[in-house]
Amino acid sequence: SYLPESVPVTDLARFAWQYEPCDELAGDTLNVFQLDRDTFGIYMIDVSGHGVPAALLSVHLSRIFSRRNGPESLVLGADSRARRPADVAAQLNQRFSGEFTSSQFFTLLYGILDLGAGEFRYTSAGHPGPIVVSGGVATVCNPSPPGIGILPDADYVEKTLQLNKGDRLLLYTDGAYEVVNEKEEEFGENRLAKAANTELPLHTMVDELLESARNWAGGQPFIDDVSLLAVEIC
């Protein structure tokens, strides 16, 4: 119920997403939400493990991100201005450091898409970096460890991507590329990037990406949750 019922509508960008849990209870979550007229917050979270503990934490994090008014807001400050992605990651890390067992933590990619400035400012706390498709070239951005809840005093790096009309962003969890075939070969981020480098409509591209990963696995059920969220600049 915390997944997007619909995506924001704007003349400046398109959004599409796909989500397939590997079990009834999943640890992935994602969303895209409007901060002001031309600015959008986007997050993707991957909680370690599966089952009830992962699902409960995933729901709790979705609730935290959904509080966008008042003093408890994670993404907006007291002046109602958007907090920097690195500050959002650091605040989450302060809240959750020391609360987890050694086997539970979560990765986060949180970014602010500023369509007026044509940029995406983001922090990938142990999470796979986005894939950027621009001018027929797909680039895989590197993650910036650590994840949330691992190191109490972790510093989180913030990066900025310049975006032009026609460029696309793809956010994803590791379940999308760690799927293996009968030879135990991973689908891999390079194949994911190649599949994203297409002129198909955005919704179709996301659907095809999911099917490409499924076909690589020979039609077998995914062994991890798979989340995909794509953005196209108009």
C-alpha positions in Angstrom: 0.0 0.0 0.0 3.0 2.3 0.3 4.0 1.8 -3.3 2.9 4.6 -5.7 -0.7 4.3 -6.7 0.1 6.7 -9.5 3.1 8.8 -10.6 3.3 12.6 -10.7 2.2 14.2 -13.9 4.3 17.0 -15.4 5.0 18.3 -18.9 8.8 18.2 -18.0 9.3 14.5 -17.2 7.7 11.0 -17.4 7.9 8.4 -14.6 7.4 4.6 -14.7 8.1 1.8 -12.3 7.9 -2.0 -11.8 8.1 -4.0 -8.6 8.2 -7.7 -8.2 8.7 -9.2 -4.7 10.3 -12.6 -4.5 7.9 -13.6 -1.7 4.7 -12.4 -0.2 6.7 -10.2 2.2 9.3 -7.9 0.6 12.1 -5.6 1.8 12.2 -3.2 -1.2 10.2 0.0 -1.4 10.2 3.0 -3.7 8.4 6.2 -4.5 8.5 9.5 -6.4 6.7 12.6 -4.9 6.4 16.2 -5.7 8.2 18.7 -3.5 7.2 21.9 -5.5 6.2 22.7 -9.0 9.3 21.5 -10.8 11.1 19.5 -8.0 10.5 15.9 -7.1 11.9 13.6 -4.5 12.7 10.0 -5.5 13.8 7.2 -3.3 14.5 3.5 -3.5 15.3 1.3 -0.5 16.5 -2.3 -0.2 16.3 -3.8 3.3 18.6 -6.7 3.9 17.0 -10.1 4.2 13.5 -11.3 3.5 10.3 -12.1 5.3 8.6 -10.3 8.2 11.6 -8.3 9.6 12.5 -6.9 6.2 8.9 -6.1 5.4 8.2 -4.3 8.7 11.3 -2.1 8.3 10.4 -1.4 4.7 6.9 -0.2 5.7 8.3 1.8 8.6 10.7 3.6 6.2 7.9 4.3 3.8 6.0 5.9 6.6 9.0 8.1 7.5 9.3 9.4 3.9 5.6 10.0 3.7 5.7 12.6 6.5 6.4 15.7 4.5 4.9 18.3 6.7 5.8 19.5 10.2 8.8 18.9 12.5 8.9 15.2 11.8 9.5 15.6 8.1 12.6 13.9 6.9 12.8 15.5 3.4 11.7 19.1 4.3 13.4 21.4 6.8 11.6 23.8 9.2 11.7 26.4 6.4 9.9 24.0 4.1 12.9 23.8 1.8 14.1 20.4 0.6 16.9 18.9 2.7 20.0 17.8 0.8 20.0 14.1 -0.1 23.3 13.5 1.9 21.6 15.1 4.9 18.6 12.8 4.6 20.9 9.8 4.5 22.9 11.0 7.5 19.7 11.7 9.5 18.4 8.2 8.7 21.8 6.7 9.7 21.6 8.5 13.1 18.1 7.2 13.7 19.0 3.6 12.9 22.6 3.1 13.9 22.8 0.6 16.8 19.2 -0.6 16.3 19.9 -3.4 14.0 21.5 -6.8 14.4 24.7 -7.4 12.5 22.6 -9.1 9.7 20.1 -6.3 9.1 20.6 -2.9 7.5 19.3 -1.2 4.4 20.6 0.6 1.3 19.1 3.8 0.1 19.2 5.9 -3.1 17.5 9.3 -2.4 17.6 12.1 -4.9 16.0 15.4 -5.8 15.1 15.8 -9.4 15.1 19.6 -10.2 13.5 19.9 -13.7 13.9 23.6 -13.7 17.7 23.3 -13.3 17.9 20.1 -15.3 19.7 18.1 -12.6 19.4 15.1 -10.3 21.2 15.5 -7.0 21.4 12.2 -5.1 23.1 10.1 -2.5 23.4 6.3 -2.9 24.1 4.9 0.6 25.4 1.5 -0.4 22.7 1.3 -3.1 23.4 0.7 -6.8 23.9 4.1 -8.5 21.5 5.1 -11.2 22.0 4.2 -14.9 21.9 7.3 -17.1 21.0 7.1 -20.8 22.0 10.1 -22.8 22.6 10.5 -26.5 22.5 6.7 -27.0 25.1 6.0 -24.3 24.2 4.2 -21.1 26.4 4.9 -18.1 26.3 3.0 -14.8 27.1 5.3 -11.8 29.0 3.8 -8.9 27.4 3.4 -5.4 28.8 5.2 -2.4 29.0 2.9 0.7 28.2 2.4 3.4 24.5 1.5 3.7 22.3 2.9 6.5 22.8 1.5 10.0 26.3 0.1 9.5 28.6 2.9 10.7 27.3 5.4 13.2 29.5 8.3 12.0 29.3 7.5 8.3 29.8 10.4 5.8 27.5 10.3 2.8 28.6 11.6 -0.6 26.2 13.7 -2.7 26.5 13.7 -6.5 24.9 15.7 -9.3 23.9 14.6 -12.8 23.1 17.1 -15.5 20.1 16.1 -17.6 18.9 17.2 -21.0 15.8 16.6 -23.0 15.5 13.0 -23.9 17.8 11.7 -21.2 16.6 8.9 -19.0 17.4 7.7 -15.5 17.0 4.2 -14.2 17.0 3.4 -10.4 17.0 -0.3 -9.4 17.7 -2.7 -6.6 20.4 -5.4 -6.9 17.7 -8.1 -7.4 17.4 -6.7 -11.0 20.9 -7.6 -12.0 22.0 -10.4 -9.6 19.6 -12.9 -11.1 21.5 -15.8 -12.6 21.0 -18.2 -15.5 21.4 -22.0 -15.6 25.2 -21.5 -15.8 25.2 -19.4 -12.6 26.1 -16.3 -14.7 24.7 -13.0 -13.4 22.6 -10.8 -15.6 24.8 -8.0 -14.5 24.5 -4.2 -14.6 26.0 -3.9 -18.0 23.2 -6.0 -19.5 20.7 -4.0 -17.5 22.2 -0.8 -18.9 22.1 -2.2 -22.5 18.5 -3.1 -22.1 17.7 0.4 -20.8 19.4 2.0 -23.8 16.4 1.9 -26.0 13.9 4.2 -27.8 11.0 2.2 -26.5 8.3 4.3 -24.6 9.3 4.6 -20.9 6.6 2.2 -19.5 7.4 -0.3 -22.2 11.1 -0.1 -21.5 10.6 -0.8 -17.8 8.3 -3.8 -18.6 10.9 -5.1 -21.0 13.7 -4.8 -18.5 11.8 -6.9 -16.0 11.1 -9.5 -18.7 14.8 -9.5 -19.7 15.8 -10.4 -16.2 13.1 -13.0 -15.9 14.2 -14.6 -19.2 17.8 -14.6 -18.0 16.6 -16.7 -15.1 14.9 -19.1 -17.5 11.5 -18.1 -16.2 12.3 -19.2 -12.6 11.0 -17.1 -9.7 13.3 -14.3 -8.7 15.4 -15.1 -5.6 15.4 -11.4 -4.5 13.0 -8.5 -4.8 13.2 -6.6 -8.0 12.5 -2.9 -8.2 12.8 -0.5 -11.2 12.0 3.2 -11.4 12.6 5.2 -14.6 12.6 8.9 -15.4 12.6 10.5 -18.8 13.2 14.2 -19.3 10.8 15.8 -21.8 
